[in-house]
Amino acid sequence: MLDRWLVLTALSATSIAALAPTALWNAPIEPDDASALLVIDVQNDFLPGGSLAVNDGDQVVPVINRIAESFANVVLTQDWHTPGHISFATSHSGRKPFETIDLPYGRQVLWPEHCVQGTESASLSKDLSIPHAGLVIRKGFHKGIDSYSAFTEADGKTTTGLAAYLKAREVKRVFLAGLATDFCVAWSALDARKAGFETYVIEDACRGIDTQGSLAQAWADMTKAGVKRIQSGDIAG
């Protein structure tokens, strides 16, 4: 009888141990003071009616507003280009939007004119409701270089100061949402990993452009770098 009890006890312990990783993985993520939400480029030009509108881009806004309530630390970013910016197709004779060219800092996709400094098109969506956001990072304001990432410009070395800001507040993990998944969100996520942050991309709080397979490539790059792909429902409300 005793032997049978020992066997059953051992089997029960083994079963619990086997189930534990699944239970932990499925547990809601609780944002704490060491967590920050980065809301990437939810601006009028990337929303329906904008010059570089992302399909269904407006659908991320209510999702972001909801999850932002769980975060004490929130940072917003804005594309903030000069007129005649080097990333605009109109700045290169004979070139069309979405063509690529080689520039001194690397390969550049040429875009329609968008998010020009001081214009309503560059404004954050009026439907964003995150009054406790502590910082707005503007990027892409140097005329001769593009800047997708919230952390580092396209030359890979000029920083925005965001990593230092987060580290000064003892942030260890960052969660990204916004537009577009395959460009500014992905580049920000990859740079967050390079800066040493545990990094999550909230898939249903983002939308992609997906030009020439860019969305699948972005997810592959992020996965390889250790970025975790989650849904807004994975975050405790």
Protein Blocks (a to p, Z undefined) as FASTA:
>chain_A
ZZmmmmmmmmmmmmmmmmmmmmmmmpccdddfkbccddehiafklmghiakbcehklmmm
mmmmmmmmmpmbdcdddddddehiaklmklpghiaehiacddfkbccdddddehiehiak
lpccfkbccfkbcbdcdehkafkbccfbfkbcfkopacghlmmmmmmnopabdcdedddf
klmmmmmmmmmmmnopacdddfklcccfkpghllmmmmmmmmmnopacddfklpcZZ
